[in-house]
Amino acid sequence: MPTPPSIAEPGSSVARPSRLAKLLRLLNPAHSHTAYTATVLLMISASLSRLIGLVRVKYIALVFGRGVQADAFVAAFQLPDMIAYFLVGGAASITFVTILTQYRDTGREEQGERSLSVILTTMVLVLGGAILLAEWGAPWCIHWLFPGFDAAKAALCVHLTRILLPAQLCFFAGGVFGAVLLVRKQFTIQAVAPLIYSLGTILGGVFLAHRYGVVSLAYGTVAGALLGPFLLNAAGAWRVGTRYRPILDWRDEGFREWVRLSVPLMVGVSLVTADNWIISHYASHSAGAVALMSYAKQLFTAPMAVLAQAAGAASMPFFARLWAREKRYEFALEVAESVSRVAALGLLAASAMIALAPALVDLILLGGRFHAADTAVTATYFAIFSVSLFLWSAQAIYARAFYAAGNTLLPMLAGTVVTLLSLPVYAYLFRTHGAMGLAIASDIGITMQTVSLAALLHARRMVSLASLDARELGRCVVAGVCGGGAVWLALWLATHVITMRGRLMDAGELAVGATLWLLVTGRMLDALGSALPRVALERLGLRAV
């Protein structure tokens, strides 16, 4: 009798799936990921999302430059973001993952689905009411948030804000539905939704800018939020069997737990979010500074999203599972390894970003209404922000360690204290160094934020500071300084020898600089005994395991 196809004959060779087959399996929305495959998928998504984001920044800079319309559009996001932050904690999926994980692990998924309906119904009413109130009070809010805007710029900002406000309902509902998928280790929709959102802004401008001007970007942004973060996640949750029913029951156990976890996020203020608010508030006093700081920050957040946000989002369900099963040692080890990994990569990436900043910003932004003087200033801001890349990466993991353990109060108290202590720093450095001082203050603030979270985890014996791979971090510092220094010196010499400038020259500088950085940094890491080059080559399939 022949052997069934699913059973291999002893000694026979079993065909391994091709790389294409593996990729298609990873992209299957129903695929249950491991921590590694989830991180890889979300890093690819973050890379694509930030690439689209760079196109978005380029388009806005090309068409609107650093003028009134650009400042108003960037500023228009602040009031909607603040409403979402203070009413839903700005992180519906993070807290909901912890709750749904507990229900799933105890076999109470039906109760978890009911809690989802209660939370979504309640918060849509609350958030919807707040949005209506904000629509009415937008003129007063914009005047308070951006005291440096003149009447015309403020009026445009109010109009754009009113268009953008309803998108927060899409983000909240999408975050709740997305948590259903994250608990099941299904990350494909989480990888695709941000791409659609970013494309919405660009397509809105391309098709409508000739008629509506900068307002077209706001229309496109709302459409992207509806189609991506909301509809994709809602469809994914429906596919796995989740059914939403309008229910109001404030005695529901899951709702009360969500409130317990979310209230600290609503009441407190984390510098991670407040940093942009504070920068925009002070930058509004300088014409075009809001737009330039935003462009620099968006360029900076591209690698940060790949390193920190992707790794953090992928790790969150696994942290929550380890903590729920009371595997404290494994939890601590996993968090420490994640922090060490993203911080090491952050240190290396920062050295390249700082060295290549002028050529990178020129290549991406120069053109149209964005001139050489604008790129020079933006490159300076970008380089200063890049210094703290490893800290932004580390704090994202540390914060999720707290959230996975069901503790949102302590990190938010720490974040509020850090924010309050940072305010005089921002004010002083803005008075003494202008907008550049705001970038420096941002680095100082995130240093305080990261150190406080790490110290609190250590003090509570959740994650020991001693478990960080200090030697590997030290190797990355040395290698990064050598690689970045070599690139900076080579490009500095090139600018004094070759006076011709242009896109071809910028592209050449980036290509040569990146190659030189890889050679020098890789060589130094290998000489210092780092495992990173070997692991990277193995992951890329360029070296045998």
NUTIRO-849480 format. One record per residue (C-alpha): residue in three letters; x, y, z. Coordinates in steps of 0.5 Angstrom, whole numbers, plus 500, padded with zeros to 3 digits. Layout:
+-----+-----+-----+-----+
: res :  px :  py :  pz :
+-----+-----+-----+-----+
: ALA :   X :   Y :   Z :
...
+-----+-----+-----+-----+
This chain:
+-----+-----+-----+-----+
: res :  px :  py :  pz :
+-----+-----+-----+-----+
: MET : 500 : 500 : 500 :
: PRO : 503 : 507 : 498 :
: THR : 505 : 512 : 503 :
: PRO : 500 : 517 : 504 :
: PRO : 503 : 524 : 502 :
: SER : 504 : 527 : 509 :
: ILE : 508 : 521 : 511 :
: ALA : 515 : 521 : 509 :
: GLU : 519 : 514 : 508 :
: PRO : 524 : 513 : 512 :
: GLY : 531 : 516 : 510 :
: SER : 527 : 520 : 504 :
: SER : 529 : 527 : 503 :
: VAL : 523 : 532 : 505 :
: ALA : 522 : 538 : 501 :
: ARG : 523 : 544 : 505 :
: PRO : 518 : 550 : 503 :
: SER : 521 : 555 : 499 :
: ARG : 523 : 562 : 501 :
: LEU : 517 : 564 : 497 :
: ALA : 512 : 559 : 501 :
: LYS : 515 : 561 : 508 :
: LEU : 514 : 569 : 506 :
: LEU : 507 : 567 : 504 :
: ARG : 505 : 563 : 510 :
: LEU : 508 : 569 : 514 :
: LEU : 503 : 574 : 510 :
: ASN : 497 : 569 : 511 :
: PRO : 493 : 573 : 516 :
: ALA : 491 : 567 : 520 :
: HIS : 498 : 565 : 521 :
: SER : 500 : 565 : 528 :
: HIS : 507 : 568 : 529 :
: THR : 513 : 567 : 534 :
: ALA : 516 : 573 : 537 :
: TYR : 522 : 572 : 532 :
: THR : 517 : 572 : 526 :
: ALA : 513 : 577 : 529 :
: THR : 519 : 582 : 530 :
: VAL : 521 : 581 : 523 :
: LEU : 514 : 582 : 520 :
: LEU : 513 : 588 : 523 :
: MET : 520 : 591 : 522 :
: ILE : 519 : 590 : 515 :
: SER : 512 : 593 : 515 :
: ALA : 515 : 599 : 519 :
: SER : 520 : 600 : 514 :
: LEU : 515 : 600 : 508 :
: SER : 511 : 605 : 513 :
: ARG : 517 : 609 : 514 :
: LEU : 519 : 609 : 507 :
: ILE : 512 : 611 : 505 :
: GLY : 512 : 616 : 511 :
: LEU : 518 : 619 : 508 :
: VAL : 515 : 620 : 501 :
: ARG : 509 : 623 : 505 :
: VAL : 514 : 628 : 508 :
: LYS : 517 : 629 : 501 :
: TYR : 511 : 631 : 498 :
: ILE : 509 : 636 : 503 :
: ALA : 515 : 639 : 503 :
: LEU : 516 : 639 : 496 :
: VAL : 509 : 642 : 495 :
: PHE : 508 : 646 : 501 :
: GLY : 515 : 647 : 504 :
: ARG : 516 : 651 : 511 :
: GLY : 510 : 656 : 510 :
: VAL : 504 : 657 : 513 :
: GLN : 500 : 651 : 510 :
: ALA : 506 : 646 : 512 :
: ASP : 506 : 649 : 519 :
: ALA : 498 : 649 : 520 :
: PHE : 498 : 642 : 517 :
: VAL : 503 : 639 : 522 :
: ALA : 500 : 643 : 528 :
: ALA : 493 : 640 : 526 :
: PHE : 494 : 633 : 529 :
: GLN : 496 : 636 : 536 :
: LEU : 489 : 637 : 539 :
: PRO : 486 : 630 : 536 :
: ASP : 492 : 627 : 539 :
: MET : 491 : 630 : 546 :
: ILE : 484 : 628 : 546 :
: ALA : 486 : 621 : 544 :
: TYR : 491 : 621 : 549 :
: PHE : 487 : 623 : 555 :
: LEU : 481 : 620 : 554 :
: VAL : 483 : 613 : 552 :
: GLY : 490 : 613 : 554 :
: GLY : 493 : 613 : 547 :
: ALA : 494 : 606 : 547 :
: ALA : 488 : 602 : 547 :
: SER : 491 : 595 : 544 :
: ILE : 496 : 595 : 549 :
: THR : 492 : 595 : 555 :
: PHE : 487 : 591 : 551 :
: VAL : 492 : 585 : 550 :
: THR : 493 : 584 : 557 :
: ILE : 486 : 583 : 559 :
: LEU : 484 : 579 : 553 :
: THR : 490 : 575 : 554 :
: GLN : 488 : 573 : 561 :
: TYR : 481 : 571 : 558 :
: ARG : 484 : 567 : 553 :
: ASP : 489 : 563 : 558 :
: THR : 483 : 562 : 563 :
: GLY : 478 : 559 : 557 :
: ARG : 473 : 565 : 558 :
: GLU : 474 : 568 : 551 :
: GLU : 466 : 569 : 550 :
: GLN : 466 : 574 : 557 :
: GLY : 472 : 577 : 553 :
: GLU : 468 : 578 : 547 :
: ARG : 463 : 581 : 551 :
: SER : 468 : 586 : 555 :
: LEU : 470 : 588 : 548 :
: SER : 463 : 590 : 546 :
: VAL : 462 : 594 : 553 :
: ILE : 469 : 598 : 552 :
: LEU : 468 : 599 : 545 :
: THR : 461 : 602 : 546 :
: THR : 462 : 606 : 552 :
: MET : 468 : 609 : 549 :
: VAL : 465 : 611 : 542 :
: LEU : 460 : 615 : 546 :
: VAL : 465 : 618 : 551 :
: LEU : 470 : 619 : 545 :
: GLY : 465 : 622 : 540 :
: GLY : 462 : 627 : 545 :
: ALA : 469 : 629 : 546 :
: ILE : 470 : 630 : 539 :
: LEU : 464 : 634 : 538 :
: LEU : 466 : 639 : 544 :
: ALA : 473 : 639 : 541 :
: GLU : 470 : 641 : 534 :
: TRP : 466 : 647 : 537 :
: GLY : 472 : 649 : 542 :
: ALA : 478 : 648 : 537 :
: PRO : 479 : 656 : 536 :
: TRP : 481 : 657 : 543 :
: CYS : 485 : 650 : 544 :
: ILE : 489 : 652 : 538 :
: HIS : 490 : 659 : 540 :
: TRP : 493 : 656 : 547 :
: LEU : 497 : 651 : 544 :
: PHE : 500 : 655 : 539 :
: PRO : 501 : 662 : 541 :
: GLY : 506 : 664 : 536 :
: PHE : 501 : 663 : 530 :
: ASP : 498 : 669 : 527 :
: ALA : 491 : 670 : 525 :
: ALA : 491 : 667 : 518 :
: LYS : 495 : 661 : 520 :
: ALA : 491 : 659 : 526 :
: ALA : 484 : 660 : 522 :
: LEU : 487 : 655 : 517 :
: CYS : 490 : 650 : 523 :
: VAL : 483 : 650 : 526 :
: HIS : 480 : 648 : 520 :
: LEU : 484 : 642 : 519 :
: THR : 484 : 640 : 526 :
: ARG : 476 : 640 : 525 :
: ILE : 477 : 635 : 519 :
: LEU : 482 : 631 : 523 :
: LEU : 478 : 630 : 529 :
: PRO : 474 : 624 : 527 :
: ALA : 479 : 620 : 525 :
: GLN : 481 : 618 : 533 :
: LEU : 474 : 614 : 533 :
: CYS : 478 : 610 : 527 :
: PHE : 484 : 609 : 531 :
: PHE : 481 : 607 : 538 :
: ALA : 476 : 602 : 535 :
: GLY : 481 : 599 : 530 :
: GLY : 486 : 598 : 536 :
: VAL : 481 : 594 : 540 :
: PHE : 479 : 590 : 534 :
: GLY : 487 : 589 : 533 :
: ALA : 488 : 587 : 540 :
: VAL : 484 : 581 : 538 :
: LEU : 489 : 579 : 533 :
: LEU : 495 : 580 : 537 :
: VAL : 493 : 576 : 543 :
: ARG : 492 : 570 : 537 :
: LYS : 499 : 572 : 535 :
: GLN : 496 : 574 : 528 :
: PHE : 500 : 580 : 526 :
: THR : 499 : 581 : 518 :
: ILE : 494 : 586 : 519 :
: GLN : 498 : 590 : 524 :
: ALA : 503 : 590 : 519 :
: VAL : 499 : 592 : 513 :
: ALA : 494 : 598 : 516 :
: PRO : 499 : 603 : 517 :
: LEU : 501 : 603 : 510 :
: ILE : 494 : 604 : 508 :
: TYR : 494 : 610 : 513 :
: SER : 500 : 613 : 510 :
: LEU : 498 : 612 : 503 :
: GLY : 492 : 616 : 505 :
: THR : 495 : 622 : 506 :
: ILE : 499 : 622 : 500 :
: LEU : 493 : 620 : 495 :
: GLY : 489 : 625 : 498 :
: GLY : 494 : 631 : 496 :
: VAL : 496 : 628 : 489 :
: PHE : 488 : 627 : 487 :
: LEU : 485 : 633 : 491 :
: ALA : 491 : 638 : 492 :
: HIS : 490 : 642 : 486 :
: ARG : 483 : 644 : 488 :
: TYR : 483 : 644 : 496 :
: GLY : 490 : 645 : 497 :
: VAL : 493 : 643 : 504 :
: VAL : 486 : 641 : 506 :
: SER : 487 : 635 : 501 :
: LEU : 492 : 632 : 506 :
: ALA : 487 : 632 : 512 :
: TYR : 481 : 629 : 507 :
: GLY : 486 : 623 : 505 :
: THR : 489 : 622 : 512 :
: VAL : 482 : 621 : 515 :
: ALA : 480 : 616 : 509 :
: GLY : 487 : 612 : 510 :
: ALA : 485 : 612 : 518 :
: LEU : 478 : 609 : 516 :
: LEU : 480 : 604 : 511 :
: GLY : 487 : 602 : 514 :
: PRO : 487 : 602 : 522 :
: PHE : 479 : 601 : 523 :
: LEU : 476 : 597 : 517 :
: LEU : 482 : 592 : 516 :
: ASN : 482 : 590 : 524 :
: ALA : 475 : 590 : 524 :
: ALA : 475 : 585 : 518 :
: GLY : 480 : 581 : 521 :
: ALA : 477 : 581 : 528 :
: TRP : 470 : 578 : 525 :
: ARG : 474 : 573 : 521 :
: VAL : 476 : 570 : 527 :
: GLY : 469 : 570 : 530 :
: THR : 469 : 576 : 534 :
: ARG : 462 : 579 : 534 :
: TYR : 461 : 586 : 537 :
: ARG : 454 : 588 : 540 :
: PRO : 452 : 595 : 543 :
: ILE : 452 : 594 : 550 :
: LEU : 453 : 599 : 556 :
: ASP : 455 : 595 : 563 :
: TRP : 459 : 599 : 567 :
: ARG : 459 : 593 : 572 :
: ASP : 463 : 588 : 567 :
: GLU : 469 : 585 : 570 :
: GLY : 473 : 587 : 563 :
: PHE : 471 : 594 : 563 :
: ARG : 473 : 595 : 570 :
: GLU : 480 : 592 : 569 :
: TRP : 481 : 596 : 562 :
: VAL : 479 : 602 : 566 :
: ARG : 484 : 600 : 572 :
: LEU : 489 : 600 : 567 :
: SER : 487 : 605 : 562 :
: VAL : 486 : 611 : 567 :
: PRO : 493 : 612 : 569 :
: LEU : 495 : 613 : 562 :
: MET : 489 : 618 : 561 :
: VAL : 491 : 622 : 567 :
: GLY : 499 : 622 : 567 :
: VAL : 503 : 625 : 561 :
: SER : 509 : 621 : 558 :
: LEU : 514 : 625 : 555 :
: VAL : 514 : 620 : 549 :
: THR : 508 : 623 : 547 :
: ALA : 509 : 630 : 550 :
: ASP : 515 : 631 : 547 :
: ASN : 512 : 633 : 540 :
: TRP : 507 : 637 : 544 :
: ILE : 512 : 641 : 548 :
: ILE : 516 : 642 : 541 :
: SER : 511 : 645 : 537 :
: HIS : 508 : 650 : 543 :
: TYR : 515 : 653 : 543 :
: ALA : 517 : 652 : 536 :
: SER : 510 : 656 : 534 :
: HIS : 514 : 663 : 535 :
: SER : 519 : 662 : 530 :
: ALA : 516 : 662 : 522 :
: GLY : 517 : 655 : 519 :
: ALA : 520 : 652 : 525 :
: VAL : 514 : 647 : 527 :
: ALA : 514 : 644 : 520 :
: LEU : 522 : 644 : 520 :
: MET : 522 : 640 : 527 :
: SER : 516 : 636 : 524 :
: TYR : 520 : 634 : 518 :
: ALA : 526 : 632 : 522 :
: LYS : 523 : 628 : 527 :
: GLN : 519 : 624 : 522 :
: LEU : 526 : 622 : 519 :
: PHE : 528 : 620 : 526 :
: THR : 522 : 616 : 527 :
: ALA : 523 : 612 : 521 :
: PRO : 529 : 608 : 524 :
: MET : 526 : 608 : 531 :
: ALA : 519 : 605 : 528 :
: VAL : 523 : 599 : 525 :
: LEU : 527 : 598 : 532 :
: ALA : 523 : 600 : 537 :
: GLN : 516 : 600 : 535 :
: ALA : 516 : 594 : 531 :
: ALA : 520 : 590 : 537 :
: GLY : 515 : 593 : 542 :
: ALA : 509 : 591 : 539 :
: ALA : 511 : 584 : 537 :
: SER : 514 : 583 : 544 :
: MET : 508 : 585 : 548 :
: PRO : 503 : 579 : 547 :
: PHE : 509 : 574 : 549 :
: PHE : 511 : 579 : 555 :
: ALA : 504 : 578 : 557 :
: ARG : 503 : 571 : 556 :
: LEU : 510 : 570 : 561 :
: TRP : 507 : 574 : 566 :
: ALA : 500 : 571 : 566 :
: ARG : 504 : 564 : 567 :
: GLU : 508 : 567 : 573 :
: LYS : 514 : 565 : 569 :
: ARG : 518 : 571 : 572 :
: TYR : 525 : 569 : 570 :
: GLU : 523 : 568 : 563 :
: PHE : 520 : 575 : 563 :
: ALA : 526 : 578 : 566 :
: LEU : 530 : 575 : 561 :
: GLU : 526 : 576 : 555 :
: VAL : 525 : 584 : 557 :
: ALA : 533 : 585 : 558 :
: GLU : 535 : 581 : 552 :
: SER : 530 : 585 : 548 :
: VAL : 532 : 592 : 551 :
: SER : 540 : 590 : 550 :
: ARG : 538 : 588 : 542 :
: VAL : 534 : 594 : 540 :
: ALA : 539 : 599 : 544 :
: ALA : 545 : 596 : 541 :
: LEU : 542 : 597 : 534 :
: GLY : 540 : 604 : 536 :
: LEU : 547 : 606 : 538 :
: LEU : 550 : 603 : 531 :
: ALA : 544 : 606 : 527 :
: ALA : 545 : 613 : 530 :
: SER : 552 : 613 : 528 :
: ALA : 551 : 612 : 521 :
: MET : 545 : 617 : 521 :
: ILE : 549 : 623 : 524 :
: ALA : 554 : 622 : 520 :
: LEU : 550 : 622 : 513 :
: ALA : 545 : 627 : 516 :
: PRO : 546 : 633 : 511 :
: ALA : 546 : 628 : 505 :
: LEU : 540 : 624 : 507 :
: VAL : 536 : 630 : 508 :
: ASP : 538 : 634 : 502 :
: LEU : 537 : 627 : 498 :
: ILE : 530 : 626 : 501 :
: LEU : 527 : 634 : 502 :
: LEU : 531 : 638 : 497 :
: GLY : 527 : 641 : 492 :
: GLY : 520 : 645 : 490 :
: ARG : 519 : 650 : 496 :
: PHE : 524 : 647 : 500 :
: HIS : 531 : 650 : 499 :
: ALA : 538 : 649 : 501 :
: ALA : 538 : 653 : 507 :
: ASP : 532 : 649 : 510 :
: THR : 535 : 642 : 509 :
: ALA : 541 : 645 : 513 :
: VAL : 537 : 647 : 519 :
: THR : 533 : 640 : 518 :
: ALA : 539 : 636 : 518 :
: THR : 542 : 639 : 524 :
: TYR : 535 : 638 : 528 :
: PHE : 535 : 631 : 525 :
: ALA : 543 : 629 : 527 :
: ILE : 541 : 632 : 534 :
: PHE : 535 : 627 : 535 :
: SER : 539 : 621 : 533 :
: VAL : 543 : 622 : 539 :
: SER : 538 : 619 : 543 :
: LEU : 535 : 613 : 538 :
: PHE : 538 : 608 : 543 :
: LEU : 534 : 611 : 549 :
: TRP : 527 : 611 : 545 :
: SER : 528 : 604 : 543 :
: ALA : 530 : 602 : 550 :
: GLN : 524 : 605 : 553 :
: ALA : 519 : 603 : 548 :
: ILE : 521 : 596 : 551 :
: TYR : 521 : 598 : 558 :
: ALA : 514 : 601 : 558 :
: ARG : 511 : 595 : 555 :
: ALA : 514 : 590 : 560 :
: PHE : 510 : 594 : 565 :
: TYR : 504 : 594 : 561 :
: ALA : 505 : 586 : 560 :
: ALA : 505 : 586 : 568 :
: GLY : 498 : 590 : 568 :
: ASN : 502 : 596 : 571 :
: THR : 500 : 602 : 568 :
: LEU : 500 : 607 : 574 :
: LEU : 507 : 606 : 576 :
: PRO : 510 : 608 : 569 :
: MET : 505 : 613 : 568 :
: LEU : 507 : 617 : 575 :
: ALA : 514 : 616 : 573 :
: GLY : 513 : 619 : 566 :
: THR : 509 : 625 : 569 :
: VAL : 514 : 627 : 574 :
: VAL : 519 : 627 : 568 :
: THR : 515 : 631 : 564 :
: LEU : 514 : 636 : 569 :
: LEU : 521 : 636 : 570 :
: SER : 523 : 637 : 563 :
: LEU : 519 : 643 : 562 :
: PRO : 524 : 648 : 565 :
: VAL : 529 : 645 : 561 :
: TYR : 525 : 646 : 554 :
: ALA : 524 : 653 : 556 :
: TYR : 531 : 655 : 558 :
: LEU : 534 : 651 : 552 :
: PHE : 529 : 655 : 547 :
: ARG : 531 : 662 : 550 :
: THR : 538 : 660 : 549 :
: HIS : 539 : 656 : 543 :
: GLY : 532 : 657 : 539 :
: ALA : 529 : 651 : 536 :
: MET : 536 : 647 : 536 :
: GLY : 535 : 648 : 544 :
: LEU : 528 : 644 : 543 :
: ALA : 532 : 638 : 540 :
: ILE : 537 : 638 : 545 :
: ALA : 532 : 638 : 551 :
: SER : 528 : 632 : 547 :
: ASP : 535 : 628 : 548 :
: ILE : 535 : 630 : 555 :
: GLY : 528 : 629 : 557 :
: ILE : 528 : 622 : 554 :
: THR : 534 : 620 : 557 :
: MET : 531 : 621 : 564 :
: GLN : 525 : 617 : 562 :
: THR : 529 : 611 : 560 :
: VAL : 533 : 611 : 566 :
: SER : 527 : 612 : 571 :
: LEU : 523 : 606 : 567 :
: ALA : 529 : 602 : 568 :
: ALA : 531 : 604 : 575 :
: LEU : 523 : 602 : 577 :
: LEU : 523 : 595 : 574 :
: HIS : 530 : 594 : 577 :
: ALA : 527 : 596 : 584 :
: ARG : 521 : 592 : 583 :
: ARG : 525 : 586 : 582 :
: MET : 522 : 585 : 575 :
: VAL : 528 : 586 : 570 :
: SER : 535 : 587 : 573 :
: LEU : 539 : 592 : 570 :
: ALA : 545 : 587 : 571 :
: SER : 542 : 583 : 566 :
: LEU : 543 : 588 : 560 :
: ASP : 549 : 586 : 556 :
: ALA : 553 : 592 : 558 :
: ARG : 559 : 589 : 554 :
: GLU : 555 : 588 : 547 :
: LEU : 553 : 595 : 548 :
: GLY : 560 : 598 : 550 :
: ARG : 562 : 594 : 543 :
: CYS : 557 : 598 : 539 :
: VAL : 559 : 605 : 542 :
: VAL : 566 : 604 : 540 :
: ALA : 564 : 601 : 533 :
: GLY : 559 : 606 : 532 :
: VAL : 564 : 612 : 534 :
: CYS : 569 : 609 : 529 :
: GLY : 564 : 608 : 523 :
: GLY : 561 : 614 : 524 :
: GLY : 567 : 618 : 525 :
: ALA : 570 : 615 : 519 :
: VAL : 564 : 617 : 514 :
: TRP : 564 : 624 : 517 :
: LEU : 571 : 625 : 515 :
: ALA : 571 : 622 : 508 :
: LEU : 565 : 626 : 507 :
: TRP : 568 : 632 : 510 :
: LEU : 574 : 631 : 505 :
: ALA : 570 : 630 : 499 :
: THR : 566 : 636 : 500 :
: HIS : 572 : 640 : 500 :
: VAL : 575 : 637 : 494 :
: ILE : 568 : 636 : 490 :
: THR : 565 : 643 : 490 :
: MET : 559 : 640 : 485 :
: ARG : 552 : 639 : 489 :
: GLY : 546 : 636 : 486 :
: ARG : 542 : 629 : 487 :
: LEU : 547 : 625 : 484 :
: MET : 552 : 627 : 489 :
: ASP : 548 : 626 : 495 :
: ALA : 546 : 619 : 493 :
: GLY : 553 : 618 : 491 :
: GLU : 555 : 620 : 498 :
: LEU : 550 : 616 : 501 :
: ALA : 552 : 610 : 498 :
: VAL : 559 : 611 : 499 :
: GLY : 558 : 613 : 506 :
: ALA : 554 : 607 : 508 :
: THR : 559 : 602 : 505 :
: LEU : 564 : 605 : 509 :
: TRP : 560 : 605 : 515 :
: LEU : 558 : 598 : 514 :
: LEU : 566 : 596 : 513 :
: VAL : 569 : 600 : 519 :
: THR : 563 : 598 : 524 :
: GLY : 563 : 591 : 522 :
: ARG : 570 : 590 : 522 :
: MET : 571 : 594 : 529 :
: LEU : 565 : 589 : 532 :
: ASP : 568 : 583 : 529 :
: ALA : 575 : 585 : 532 :
: LEU : 572 : 587 : 539 :
: GLY : 569 : 580 : 539 :
: SER : 561 : 582 : 538 :
: ALA : 556 : 577 : 536 :
: LEU : 552 : 582 : 532 :
: PRO : 556 : 581 : 525 :
: ARG : 556 : 573 : 525 :
: VAL : 548 : 573 : 527 :
: ALA : 546 : 579 : 522 :
: LEU : 550 : 574 : 516 :
: GLU : 546 : 568 : 519 :
: ARG : 540 : 571 : 519 :
: LEU : 541 : 574 : 512 :
: GLY : 543 : 567 : 509 :
: LEU : 550 : 569 : 508 :
: ARG : 554 : 565 : 513 :
: ALA : 553 : 558 : 515 :
: VAL : 550 : 557 : 522 :
+-----+-----+-----+-----+
